[in-house]
Amino acid sequence: MLKPAETNTVIKTGMGVGQMKQLGPESGYTILIVEDDPSVSQLMRLYLVQDGHQVITVADGIQAVEIARQKQPSLILLDLMLPGMSGQEVCSTLRKESNVPIIMVTARVEEADRLDGLDMGADDYVTKPFSPRELVARVRAVLRRTVREQQRDQENGGLLVVDEVVVDLNGRTVKVAGKTVSLTPTEYRLLTYFMESAGRTVSREQIIQNSFGYEFEGFDRTVDTHISNLRRKIEAPEGGRKHLQTVYGVGYRFEHAASA
């Protein structure tokens, strides 16, 4: 698990990229900035250092993967248009090895781009131009959510079970009726939140706050899209078991299995 850097000048290393250290407070972490525009990179670095973090900056995708493996940052701010290797490729590569939080920072503003970024494994998506203070707030929000997830994993003893749906919190794997189901990181976060709230109706606002820790315009539709994809993956075809129920005008409820 991840932990805060112990000073503002020394980078702590030692564990493999696939492991995570325990997170603590929201400042004092090592942040990796992957950005090929020097002025943007310098601006992000300035505000993050002022917030108490230590910062590593790189300007191309290949170096980003190498540094992430060597230095084990607590969080990565990742541009998409990079020399050497695109931000999408960097994200996909690191997601195969690590659960390190990744915030994409890009000029792509369409909702489809946001969905693609989240499905790829990003934890947040910030569009340029951005407010440096908002960026710092997003970093804090992602760190808070990561702390919450680590605490939840410990408290639940490593498993969440509702009927035939089983989530291994330590291995971050999901099985439905004994068969492994492949979920995107966003779908995984949604499923664990729904299962923890089983039997209780949750609003889109609660879903955003608990599964993402941030909010942006149009996100209601994004939530609906992810839930539709999740429902398709964990529920049997028509006539089979249904877990995710839509409560019209309110939100969603994860129920114990019932026949359609």
CYANA upper distance limits for C-alpha pairs under 8 A (distance plus 0.5 A):
  1 MET  CA     19 GLN  CA      6.37
  1 MET  CA     20 MET  CA      2.91
  1 MET  CA     21 LYS  CA      2.47
  1 MET  CA     22 GLN  CA      4.85
  1 MET  CA     23 LEU  CA      7.33
  2 LEU  CA     20 MET  CA      5.23
  2 LEU  CA     21 LYS  CA      3.64
  2 LEU  CA     22 GLN  CA      5.22
  2 LEU  CA     23 LEU  CA      5.62
  2 LEU  CA     74 SER  CA      6.27
  3 LYS  CA     21 LYS  CA      5.79
  3 LYS  CA     22 GLN  CA      5.60
  3 LYS  CA     23 LEU  CA      4.99
  3 LYS  CA     24 GLY  CA      6.72
  3 LYS  CA     29 TYR  CA      7.46
  3 LYS  CA     74 SER  CA      7.58
  4 PRO  CA     23 LEU  CA      7.17
  4 PRO  CA     24 GLY  CA      7.09
  4 PRO  CA     25 PRO  CA      7.93
  4 PRO  CA     27 SER  CA      7.57
  4 PRO  CA     28 GLY  CA      5.45
  4 PRO  CA     29 TYR  CA      4.75
  4 PRO  CA     30 THR  CA      7.50
  4 PRO  CA     74 SER  CA      8.04
  5 ALA  CA     10 VAL  CA      7.85
  5 ALA  CA     11 ILE  CA      7.02
  5 ALA  CA     12 LYS  CA      6.82
  5 ALA  CA     28 GLY  CA      5.84
  5 ALA  CA     29 TYR  CA      5.40
  5 ALA  CA     30 THR  CA      6.48
  5 ALA  CA     53 HIS  CA      8.21
  5 ALA  CA     54 GLN  CA      7.83
  6 GLU  CA     10 VAL  CA      7.72
  6 GLU  CA     12 LYS  CA      8.04
  6 GLU  CA     28 GLY  CA      7.69
  7 THR  CA     11 ILE  CA      8.43
  7 THR  CA     28 GLY  CA      7.94
  8 ASN  CA     28 GLY  CA      7.80
  8 ASN  CA     52 GLY  CA      7.91
  8 ASN  CA     53 HIS  CA      7.30
  8 ASN  CA     54 GLN  CA      5.85
  9 THR  CA     54 GLN  CA      7.36
 11 ILE  CA     30 THR  CA      7.63
 11 ILE  CA     54 GLN  CA      8.41
 11 ILE  CA     71 LYS  CA      7.62
 12 LYS  CA     71 LYS  CA      7.70
 13 THR  CA     70 GLN  CA      7.73
 13 THR  CA     71 LYS  CA      5.97
 13 THR  CA     72 GLN  CA      6.88
 15 MET  CA     19 GLN  CA      7.02
 15 MET  CA     20 MET  CA      8.39
 15 MET  CA     72 GLN  CA      8.23
 16 GLY  CA     69 ARG  CA      7.77
 16 GLY  CA     72 GLN  CA      8.36
 17 VAL  CA     68 ALA  CA      7.90
 17 VAL  CA     69 ARG  CA      5.79
 17 VAL  CA     70 GLN  CA      8.25
 17 VAL  CA     72 GLN  CA      6.64
 17 VAL  CA     97 GLU  CA      6.74
 17 VAL  CA     98 SER  CA      6.12
 18 GLY  CA     97 GLU  CA      5.22
 18 GLY  CA     98 SER  CA      4.69
 18 GLY  CA     99 ASN  CA      7.61
 19 GLN  CA     98 SER  CA      7.07
 19 GLN  CA     99 ASN  CA      8.36
 20 MET  CA     98 SER  CA      8.34
 20 MET  CA     99 ASN  CA      7.94
 20 MET  CA    100 VAL  CA      7.98
 22 GLN  CA    147 VAL  CA      8.30
 22 GLN  CA    150 GLN  CA      7.95
 23 LEU  CA    143 LEU  CA      8.29
 23 LEU  CA    146 THR  CA      7.92
 23 LEU  CA    147 VAL  CA      6.10
 23 LEU  CA    150 GLN  CA      8.36
 24 GLY  CA    147 VAL  CA      7.37
 26 GLU  CA    140 ARG  CA      6.22
 26 GLU  CA    143 LEU  CA      6.57
 26 GLU  CA    144 ARG  CA      7.11
 27 SER  CA     51 ASP  CA      7.07
 27 SER  CA     52 GLY  CA      5.88
 27 SER  CA     53 HIS  CA      6.26
 27 SER  CA    140 ARG  CA      8.18
 28 GLY  CA     52 GLY  CA      5.59
 28 GLY  CA     53 HIS  CA      4.90
 28 GLY  CA     54 GLN  CA      7.24
 29 TYR  CA     52 GLY  CA      8.16
 29 TYR  CA     53 HIS  CA      5.43
 29 TYR  CA     54 GLN  CA      6.68
 29 TYR  CA     73 PRO  CA      8.14
 29 TYR  CA     74 SER  CA      6.37
 29 TYR  CA     75 LEU  CA      8.40
 30 THR  CA     53 HIS  CA      6.47
 30 THR  CA     54 GLN  CA      5.43
 30 THR  CA     55 VAL  CA      6.19
 30 THR  CA     56 ILE  CA      7.88
 30 THR  CA     73 PRO  CA      5.50
 30 THR  CA     74 SER  CA      5.80
 30 THR  CA     75 LEU  CA      7.45
 31 ILE  CA     53 HIS  CA      7.34
 31 ILE  CA     54 GLN  CA      6.79
 31 ILE  CA     55 VAL  CA      5.37
 31 ILE  CA     56 ILE  CA      6.75
 31 ILE  CA     73 PRO  CA      5.98
 31 ILE  CA     74 SER  CA      6.38
 31 ILE  CA     75 LEU  CA      5.60
 31 ILE  CA     76 ILE  CA      6.30
 31 ILE  CA     77 LEU  CA      7.92
 32 LEU  CA     55 VAL  CA      6.42
 32 LEU  CA     56 ILE  CA      5.32
 32 LEU  CA     57 THR  CA      6.37
 32 LEU  CA     58 VAL  CA      8.18
 32 LEU  CA     68 ALA  CA      8.03
 32 LEU  CA     73 PRO  CA      6.39
 32 LEU  CA     74 SER  CA      8.40
 32 LEU  CA     75 LEU  CA      6.88
 32 LEU  CA     76 ILE  CA      5.23
 32 LEU  CA     77 LEU  CA      6.68
 33 ILE  CA     41 SER  CA      7.35
 33 ILE  CA     44 MET  CA      8.38
 33 ILE  CA     45 ARG  CA      8.14
 33 ILE  CA     55 VAL  CA      7.65
 33 ILE  CA     56 ILE  CA      6.61
 33 ILE  CA     57 THR  CA      5.21
 33 ILE  CA     58 VAL  CA      6.82
 33 ILE  CA     76 ILE  CA      6.49
 33 ILE  CA     77 LEU  CA      5.33
 33 ILE  CA     78 LEU  CA      6.83
 34 VAL  CA     41 SER  CA      8.24
 34 VAL  CA     57 THR  CA      6.53
 34 VAL  CA     58 VAL  CA      5.57
 34 VAL  CA     59 ALA  CA      6.15
 34 VAL  CA     60 ASP  CA      7.34
 34 VAL  CA     61 GLY  CA      7.83
 34 VAL  CA     64 ALA  CA      6.82
 34 VAL  CA     76 ILE  CA      7.90
 34 VAL  CA     77 LEU  CA      6.52
 34 VAL  CA     78 LEU  CA      5.41
 34 VAL  CA     79 ASP  CA      6.45
 35 GLU  CA     40 VAL  CA      7.79
 35 GLU  CA     41 SER  CA      6.21
 35 GLU  CA     57 THR  CA      7.94
 35 GLU  CA     58 VAL  CA      6.97
 35 GLU  CA     59 ALA  CA      5.52
 35 GLU  CA     60 ASP  CA      7.65
 35 GLU  CA     78 LEU  CA      7.13
 35 GLU  CA     79 ASP  CA      5.85
 35 GLU  CA     82 LEU  CA      7.71
 36 ASP  CA     41 SER  CA      7.87
 36 ASP  CA     58 VAL  CA      7.92
 36 ASP  CA     59 ALA  CA      4.70
 36 ASP  CA     60 ASP  CA      6.89
 36 ASP  CA     79 ASP  CA      8.34
 36 ASP  CA     82 LEU  CA      6.83
 36 ASP  CA     83 PRO  CA      8.20
 37 ASP  CA     41 SER  CA      6.65
 37 ASP  CA     59 ALA  CA      8.04
 38 PRO  CA     42 GLN  CA      6.44
 39 SER  CA     43 LEU  CA      6.69
 40 VAL  CA     44 MET  CA      6.75
 41 SER  CA     45 ARG  CA      6.61
 41 SER  CA     57 THR  CA      7.64
 42 GLN  CA     46 LEU  CA      6.60
 43 LEU  CA     47 TYR  CA      7.06
 43 LEU  CA    132 PRO  CA      7.92
 44 MET  CA     48 LEU  CA      6.69
 44 MET  CA    132 PRO  CA      7.04
 44 MET  CA    135 LEU  CA      8.48
 45 ARG  CA     49 VAL  CA      6.50
 45 ARG  CA     55 VAL  CA      6.77
 45 ARG  CA     57 THR  CA      8.39
 46 LEU  CA     50 GLN  CA      6.76
 47 TYR  CA     51 ASP  CA      6.77
 47 TYR  CA    132 PRO  CA      7.10
 47 TYR  CA    133 ARG  CA      7.93
 47 TYR  CA    136 VAL  CA      7.62
 48 LEU  CA     52 GLY  CA      7.10
 48 LEU  CA     53 HIS  CA      6.13
 48 LEU  CA     54 GLN  CA      7.95
 48 LEU  CA     55 VAL  CA      7.79
 48 LEU  CA    136 VAL  CA      7.00
 49 VAL  CA     53 HIS  CA      5.39
 49 VAL  CA     54 GLN  CA      6.31
 49 VAL  CA     55 VAL  CA      7.29
 51 ASP  CA    136 VAL  CA      8.11
 58 VAL  CA     63 GLN  CA      7.19
 58 VAL  CA     64 ALA  CA      6.67
 59 ALA  CA     63 GLN  CA      8.08
 59 ALA  CA     64 ALA  CA      8.14
 59 ALA  CA     82 LEU  CA      7.78
 59 ALA  CA     83 PRO  CA      8.18
 60 ASP  CA     64 ALA  CA      6.78
 60 ASP  CA     82 LEU  CA      5.96
 60 ASP  CA     83 PRO  CA      5.57
 60 ASP  CA     84 GLY  CA      6.28
 60 ASP  CA     85 MET  CA      7.32
 61 GLY  CA     65 VAL  CA      7.00
 61 GLY  CA     82 LEU  CA      6.41
 61 GLY  CA     83 PRO  CA      6.79
 61 GLY  CA     84 GLY  CA      5.97
 61 GLY  CA     85 MET  CA      4.85
 61 GLY  CA     86 SER  CA      6.44
 61 GLY  CA     87 GLY  CA      6.94
 61 GLY  CA     89 GLU  CA      8.50
 61 GLY  CA     90 VAL  CA      6.58
 62 ILE  CA     66 GLU  CA      7.04
 62 ILE  CA     84 GLY  CA      6.20
 62 ILE  CA     85 MET  CA      6.09
 62 ILE  CA     90 VAL  CA      8.12
 63 GLN  CA     67 ILE  CA      6.53
 64 ALA  CA     68 ALA  CA      6.48
 64 ALA  CA     90 VAL  CA      7.84
 65 VAL  CA     69 ARG  CA      6.75
 65 VAL  CA     90 VAL  CA      6.83
 65 VAL  CA     93 THR  CA      8.21
 65 VAL  CA     94 LEU  CA      7.51
 66 GLU  CA     70 GLN  CA      6.76
 67 ILE  CA     71 LYS  CA      6.16
 67 ILE  CA     72 GLN  CA      8.06
 68 ALA  CA     72 GLN  CA      5.67
 68 ALA  CA     73 PRO  CA      6.72
 73 PRO  CA    100 VAL  CA      8.00
 74 SER  CA    100 VAL  CA      6.92
 74 SER  CA    101 PRO  CA      7.58
 75 LEU  CA    100 VAL  CA      6.46
 75 LEU  CA    101 PRO  CA      5.40
 75 LEU  CA    102 ILE  CA      6.40
 75 LEU  CA    103 ILE  CA      8.25
 75 LEU  CA    139 VAL  CA      8.42
 75 LEU  CA    143 LEU  CA      8.49
 76 ILE  CA    100 VAL  CA      7.92
 76 ILE  CA    101 PRO  CA      6.80
 76 ILE  CA    102 ILE  CA      5.26
 76 ILE  CA    103 ILE  CA      6.66
 77 LEU  CA    102 ILE  CA      6.53
 77 LEU  CA    103 ILE  CA      5.40
 77 LEU  CA    104 MET  CA      6.38
 77 LEU  CA    105 VAL  CA      6.98
 78 LEU  CA     87 GLY  CA      6.81
 78 LEU  CA    102 ILE  CA      7.38
 78 LEU  CA    103 ILE  CA      6.54
 78 LEU  CA    104 MET  CA      5.19
 78 LEU  CA    105 VAL  CA      6.14
 79 ASP  CA     87 GLY  CA      6.25
 79 ASP  CA    104 MET  CA      6.33
 79 ASP  CA    105 VAL  CA      5.42
 79 ASP  CA    106 THR  CA      5.95
 80 LEU  CA     86 SER  CA      6.25
 80 LEU  CA     87 GLY  CA      4.35
 80 LEU  CA     88 GLN  CA      6.65
 80 LEU  CA    104 MET  CA      7.61
 80 LEU  CA    105 VAL  CA      7.69
 80 LEU  CA    106 THR  CA      6.51
 81 MET  CA     86 SER  CA      6.26
 81 MET  CA     87 GLY  CA      6.72
 81 MET  CA    106 THR  CA      8.28
 82 LEU  CA     86 SER  CA      5.54
 82 LEU  CA     87 GLY  CA      6.75
 85 MET  CA     89 GLU  CA      6.74
 85 MET  CA     90 VAL  CA      7.17
 86 SER  CA     90 VAL  CA      6.80
 87 GLY  CA     91 CYS  CA      6.59
 88 GLN  CA     92 SER  CA      6.68
 88 GLN  CA    117 GLY  CA      8.15
 88 GLN  CA    120 MET  CA      7.85
 89 GLU  CA     93 THR  CA      6.48
 90 VAL  CA     94 LEU  CA      6.67
 91 CYS  CA     95 ARG  CA      6.51
 91 CYS  CA    102 ILE  CA      8.12
 91 CYS  CA    120 MET  CA      7.43
 91 CYS  CA    121 GLY  CA      7.26
 91 CYS  CA    122 ALA  CA      7.71
 92 SER  CA     96 LYS  CA      7.10
 92 SER  CA    120 MET  CA      6.83
 92 SER  CA    121 GLY  CA      7.62
 93 THR  CA     97 GLU  CA      7.64
 94 LEU  CA     98 SER  CA      6.23
 94 LEU  CA     99 ASN  CA      8.43
 95 ARG  CA     99 ASN  CA      6.76
 95 ARG  CA    100 VAL  CA      8.42
 95 ARG  CA    121 GLY  CA      7.02
101 PRO  CA    122 ALA  CA      7.71
101 PRO  CA    123 ASP  CA      6.45
101 PRO  CA    142 VAL  CA      7.65
101 PRO  CA    143 LEU  CA      8.35
101 PRO  CA    146 THR  CA      8.34
102 ILE  CA    121 GLY  CA      8.13
102 ILE  CA    122 ALA  CA      5.56
102 ILE  CA    123 ASP  CA      5.87
102 ILE  CA    124 ASP  CA      7.41
103 ILE  CA    122 ALA  CA      6.30
103 ILE  CA    123 ASP  CA      6.11
103 ILE  CA    124 ASP  CA      5.19
103 ILE  CA    125 TYR  CA      6.12
103 ILE  CA    126 VAL  CA      7.63
103 ILE  CA    139 VAL  CA      8.32
104 MET  CA    117 GLY  CA      7.78
104 MET  CA    122 ALA  CA      6.97
104 MET  CA    123 ASP  CA      8.44
104 MET  CA    124 ASP  CA      6.80
104 MET  CA    125 TYR  CA      5.26
104 MET  CA    126 VAL  CA      6.53
105 VAL  CA    125 TYR  CA      6.62
105 VAL  CA    126 VAL  CA      5.28
105 VAL  CA    127 THR  CA      6.21
105 VAL  CA    128 LYS  CA      7.33
106 THR  CA    125 TYR  CA      8.25
106 THR  CA    126 VAL  CA      6.96
106 THR  CA    127 THR  CA      5.50
106 THR  CA    128 LYS  CA      6.08
107 ALA  CA    127 THR  CA      5.82
107 ALA  CA    128 LYS  CA      5.15
107 ALA  CA    129 PRO  CA      7.65
108 ARG  CA    113 ASP  CA      6.98
108 ARG  CA    127 THR  CA      7.01
108 ARG  CA    128 LYS  CA      8.21
109 VAL  CA    113 ASP  CA      7.27
109 VAL  CA    114 ARG  CA      7.90
109 VAL  CA    127 THR  CA      6.53
110 GLU  CA    114 ARG  CA      7.20
111 GLU  CA    115 LEU  CA      6.74
111 GLU  CA    218 GLY  CA      8.16
111 GLU  CA    222 THR  CA      8.19
112 ALA  CA    116 ASP  CA      6.64
113 ASP  CA    117 GLY  CA      6.60
114 ARG  CA    118 LEU  CA      6.71
114 ARG  CA    125 TYR  CA      6.82
115 LEU  CA    119 ASP  CA      6.52
115 LEU  CA    222 THR  CA      7.29
116 ASP  CA    120 MET  CA      6.51
117 GLY  CA    121 GLY  CA      7.16
117 GLY  CA    122 ALA  CA      6.15
117 GLY  CA    125 TYR  CA      7.59
118 LEU  CA    122 ALA  CA      5.17
118 LEU  CA    123 ASP  CA      6.89
118 LEU  CA    124 ASP  CA      7.46
118 LEU  CA    125 TYR  CA      8.01
118 LEU  CA    185 PRO  CA      8.05
118 LEU  CA    186 THR  CA      6.76
119 ASP  CA    184 THR  CA      6.02
119 ASP  CA    185 PRO  CA      7.28
119 ASP  CA    186 THR  CA      6.84
120 MET  CA    184 THR  CA      7.57
120 MET  CA    185 PRO  CA      8.26
121 GLY  CA    184 THR  CA      7.08
121 GLY  CA    185 PRO  CA      5.80
121 GLY  CA    186 THR  CA      7.51
122 ALA  CA    185 PRO  CA      8.27
123 ASP  CA    142 VAL  CA      7.56
123 ASP  CA    186 THR  CA      8.13
123 ASP  CA    212 PHE  CA      7.78
124 ASP  CA    138 ARG  CA      8.18
124 ASP  CA    142 VAL  CA      8.07
124 ASP  CA    212 PHE  CA      8.01
126 VAL  CA    130 PHE  CA      7.70
126 VAL  CA    135 LEU  CA      7.92
130 PHE  CA    134 GLU  CA      7.72
130 PHE  CA    135 LEU  CA      7.64
131 SER  CA    135 LEU  CA      6.81
132 PRO  CA    136 VAL  CA      6.83
133 ARG  CA    137 ALA  CA      6.73
134 GLU  CA    138 ARG  CA      6.65
135 LEU  CA    139 VAL  CA      6.79
136 VAL  CA    140 ARG  CA      6.79
137 ALA  CA    141 ALA  CA      6.64
138 ARG  CA    142 VAL  CA      6.71
138 ARG  CA    214 TYR  CA      7.58
139 VAL  CA    143 LEU  CA      6.75
140 ARG  CA    144 ARG  CA      6.59
141 ALA  CA    145 ARG  CA      6.73
141 ALA  CA    213 GLY  CA      6.00
141 ALA  CA    214 TYR  CA      7.28
142 VAL  CA    146 THR  CA      6.69
142 VAL  CA    212 PHE  CA      7.91
142 VAL  CA    213 GLY  CA      7.06
143 LEU  CA    147 VAL  CA      6.77
144 ARG  CA    148 ARG  CA      6.79
144 ARG  CA    213 GLY  CA      8.40
145 ARG  CA    149 GLU  CA      6.67
145 ARG  CA    210 ASN  CA      8.07
145 ARG  CA    211 SER  CA      8.18
145 ARG  CA    212 PHE  CA      7.72
145 ARG  CA    213 GLY  CA      6.86
146 THR  CA    150 GLN  CA      6.74
147 VAL  CA    151 GLN  CA      6.76
148 ARG  CA    152 ARG  CA      6.62
149 GLU  CA    153 ASP  CA      6.66
150 GLN  CA    154 GLN  CA      6.95
151 GLN  CA    155 GLU  CA      6.71
152 ARG  CA    156 ASN  CA      6.58
153 ASP  CA    157 GLY  CA      6.96
153 ASP  CA    158 GLY  CA      5.98
153 ASP  CA    159 LEU  CA      8.24
153 ASP  CA    169 LEU  CA      6.27
153 ASP  CA    170 ASN  CA      7.51
154 GLN  CA    158 GLY  CA      6.96
156 ASN  CA    160 LEU  CA      7.46
158 GLY  CA    168 ASP  CA      6.39
158 GLY  CA    169 LEU  CA      5.35
158 GLY  CA    170 ASN  CA      6.00
159 LEU  CA    166 VAL  CA      7.55
159 LEU  CA    167 VAL  CA      6.15
159 LEU  CA    168 ASP  CA      5.36
159 LEU  CA    169 LEU  CA      6.10
159 LEU  CA    170 ASN  CA      8.33
160 LEU  CA    166 VAL  CA      6.29
160 LEU  CA    167 VAL  CA      5.54
160 LEU  CA    168 ASP  CA      7.25
160 LEU  CA    169 LEU  CA      7.80
160 LEU  CA    192 THR  CA      8.00
160 LEU  CA    195 MET  CA      7.59
160 LEU  CA    196 GLU  CA      8.10
161 VAL  CA    165 VAL  CA      6.32
161 VAL  CA    166 VAL  CA      5.08
161 VAL  CA    167 VAL  CA      6.92
161 VAL  CA    195 MET  CA      8.12
162 VAL  CA    166 VAL  CA      7.14
162 VAL  CA    195 MET  CA      7.29
162 VAL  CA    198 ALA  CA      8.48
162 VAL  CA    256 HIS  CA      7.04
163 ASP  CA    256 HIS  CA      6.96
163 ASP  CA    257 ALA  CA      7.14
164 GLU  CA    175 LYS  CA      8.32
164 GLU  CA    176 VAL  CA      5.98
164 GLU  CA    177 ALA  CA      5.37
164 GLU  CA    178 GLY  CA      7.98
165 VAL  CA    174 VAL  CA      7.82
165 VAL  CA    175 LYS  CA      6.40
165 VAL  CA    176 VAL  CA      5.10
165 VAL  CA    177 ALA  CA      7.09
165 VAL  CA    234 ILE  CA      8.21
166 VAL  CA    174 VAL  CA      6.30
166 VAL  CA    175 LYS  CA      5.73
166 VAL  CA    176 VAL  CA      6.92
167 VAL  CA    172 ARG  CA      7.49
167 VAL  CA    173 THR  CA      6.37
167 VAL  CA    174 VAL  CA      5.08
167 VAL  CA    175 LYS  CA      7.02
167 VAL  CA    192 THR  CA      7.99
168 ASP  CA    172 ARG  CA      5.91
168 ASP  CA    173 THR  CA      5.73
168 ASP  CA    174 VAL  CA      6.84
169 LEU  CA    173 THR  CA      7.53
173 THR  CA    180 THR  CA      7.81
173 THR  CA    181 VAL  CA      8.20
173 THR  CA    182 SER  CA      8.38
174 VAL  CA    180 THR  CA      6.24
174 VAL  CA    181 VAL  CA      6.06
174 VAL  CA    182 SER  CA      7.72
174 VAL  CA    183 LEU  CA      8.28
175 LYS  CA    179 LYS  CA      5.54
175 LYS  CA    180 THR  CA      4.75
175 LYS  CA    181 VAL  CA      6.06
176 VAL  CA    180 THR  CA      6.95
176 VAL  CA    181 VAL  CA      7.22
176 VAL  CA    234 ILE  CA      6.94
181 VAL  CA    233 LYS  CA      7.55
181 VAL  CA    234 ILE  CA      7.89
183 LEU  CA    187 GLU  CA      6.14
183 LEU  CA    188 TYR  CA      6.29
183 LEU  CA    230 LEU  CA      8.07
183 LEU  CA    233 LYS  CA      8.41
184 THR  CA    188 TYR  CA      6.64
185 PRO  CA    189 ARG  CA      6.79
186 THR  CA    190 LEU  CA      6.80
186 THR  CA    226 HIS  CA      7.99
187 GLU  CA    191 LEU  CA      6.58
187 GLU  CA    226 HIS  CA      6.84
187 GLU  CA    227 ILE  CA      7.83
187 GLU  CA    229 ASN  CA      8.34
187 GLU  CA    230 LEU  CA      6.39
188 TYR  CA    192 THR  CA      6.77
189 ARG  CA    193 TYR  CA      6.77
189 ARG  CA    211 SER  CA      6.28
190 LEU  CA    194 PHE  CA      6.64
190 LEU  CA    207 ILE  CA      7.99
190 LEU  CA    211 SER  CA      6.48
190 LEU  CA    227 ILE  CA      8.15
191 LEU  CA    195 MET  CA      6.58
191 LEU  CA    230 LEU  CA      8.09
192 THR  CA    196 GLU  CA      6.62
193 TYR  CA    197 SER  CA      6.74
193 TYR  CA    207 ILE  CA      8.25
193 TYR  CA    210 ASN  CA      7.78
193 TYR  CA    211 SER  CA      7.24
194 PHE  CA    198 ALA  CA      6.41
194 PHE  CA    253 ARG  CA      7.74
194 PHE  CA    254 PHE  CA      6.15
195 MET  CA    254 PHE  CA      6.98
197 SER  CA    201 THR  CA      8.32
197 SER  CA    202 VAL  CA      8.29
197 SER  CA    253 ARG  CA      8.42
197 SER  CA    254 PHE  CA      7.62
198 ALA  CA    253 ARG  CA      7.35
198 ALA  CA    254 PHE  CA      5.35
198 ALA  CA    255 GLU  CA      6.28
198 ALA  CA    256 HIS  CA      7.94
199 GLY  CA    253 ARG  CA      6.72
199 GLY  CA    254 PHE  CA      6.28
199 GLY  CA    255 GLU  CA      5.68
199 GLY  CA    256 HIS  CA      7.88
200 ARG  CA    253 ARG  CA      6.23
200 ARG  CA    254 PHE  CA      7.61
201 THR  CA    247 VAL  CA      7.82
201 THR  CA    250 VAL  CA      8.23
201 THR  CA    251 GLY  CA      7.04
201 THR  CA    252 TYR  CA      5.98
201 THR  CA    253 ARG  CA      4.93
201 THR  CA    254 PHE  CA      8.10
202 VAL  CA    206 GLN  CA      6.57
202 VAL  CA    207 ILE  CA      7.26
202 VAL  CA    250 VAL  CA      7.98
202 VAL  CA    251 GLY  CA      6.03
202 VAL  CA    252 TYR  CA      5.99
202 VAL  CA    253 ARG  CA      6.74
203 SER  CA    207 ILE  CA      6.77
203 SER  CA    250 VAL  CA      6.09
203 SER  CA    251 GLY  CA      4.68
203 SER  CA    252 TYR  CA      6.97
204 ARG  CA    208 ILE  CA      6.62
204 ARG  CA    220 ASP  CA      7.05
204 ARG  CA    223 VAL  CA      7.72
204 ARG  CA    250 VAL  CA      8.26
204 ARG  CA    251 GLY  CA      6.13
204 ARG  CA    252 TYR  CA      8.28
205 GLU  CA    209 GLN  CA      6.66
206 GLN  CA    210 ASN  CA      6.43
207 ILE  CA    211 SER  CA      6.08
207 ILE  CA    212 PHE  CA      8.07
208 ILE  CA    212 PHE  CA      5.69
208 ILE  CA    213 GLY  CA      6.70
208 ILE  CA    214 TYR  CA      7.01
208 ILE  CA    215 GLU  CA      7.05
208 ILE  CA    223 VAL  CA      8.19
209 GLN  CA    213 GLY  CA      4.84
209 GLN  CA    214 TYR  CA      6.49
209 GLN  CA    215 GLU  CA      7.95
215 GLU  CA    219 PHE  CA      7.35
218 GLY  CA    222 THR  CA      7.46
219 PHE  CA    223 VAL  CA      6.63
220 ASP  CA    224 ASP  CA      6.84
221 ARG  CA    225 THR  CA      6.72
222 THR  CA    226 HIS  CA      6.83
223 VAL  CA    227 ILE  CA      6.63
224 ASP  CA    228 SER  CA      6.57
225 THR  CA    229 ASN  CA      6.85
226 HIS  CA    230 LEU  CA      6.63
227 ILE  CA    231 ARG  CA      6.47
228 SER  CA    232 ARG  CA      6.80
229 ASN  CA    233 LYS  CA      6.97
230 LEU  CA    234 ILE  CA      6.81
231 ARG  CA    235 GLU  CA      6.24
231 ARG  CA    243 HIS  CA      8.42
231 ARG  CA    244 LEU  CA      6.94
232 ARG  CA    236 ALA  CA      8.25
235 GLU  CA    240 GLY  CA      7.87
235 GLU  CA    241 ARG  CA      6.59
235 GLU  CA    242 LYS  CA      6.22
235 GLU  CA    243 HIS  CA      7.45
236 ALA  CA    240 GLY  CA      5.41
236 ALA  CA    241 ARG  CA      6.16
236 ALA  CA    242 LYS  CA      7.63
238 GLU  CA    260 ALA  CA      7.54
239 GLY  CA    259 SER  CA      6.93
239 GLY  CA    260 ALA  CA      5.72
240 GLY  CA    259 SER  CA      6.20
240 GLY  CA    260 ALA  CA      6.71
241 ARG  CA    257 ALA  CA      5.99
241 ARG  CA    258 ALA  CA      5.98
241 ARG  CA    259 SER  CA      5.53
241 ARG  CA    260 ALA  CA      7.03
242 LYS  CA    255 GLU  CA      8.33
242 LYS  CA    257 ALA  CA      6.17
242 LYS  CA    258 ALA  CA      6.23
242 LYS  CA    259 SER  CA      6.89
242 LYS  CA    260 ALA  CA      6.91
243 HIS  CA    254 PHE  CA      5.85
243 HIS  CA    255 GLU  CA      5.43
243 HIS  CA    256 HIS  CA      6.61
243 HIS  CA    257 ALA  CA      5.94
243 HIS  CA    258 ALA  CA      7.65
244 LEU  CA    252 TYR  CA      7.33
244 LEU  CA    253 ARG  CA      6.39
244 LEU  CA    254 PHE  CA      5.20
244 LEU  CA    255 GLU  CA      6.92
245 GLN  CA    252 TYR  CA      6.15
245 GLN  CA    253 ARG  CA      5.64
245 GLN  CA    254 PHE  CA      6.67
245 GLN  CA    255 GLU  CA      7.54
246 THR  CA    251 GLY  CA      6.71
246 THR  CA    252 TYR  CA      5.14
246 THR  CA    253 ARG  CA      7.00
247 VAL  CA    251 GLY  CA      5.66
247 VAL  CA    252 TYR  CA      5.73
247 VAL  CA    253 ARG  CA      7.36
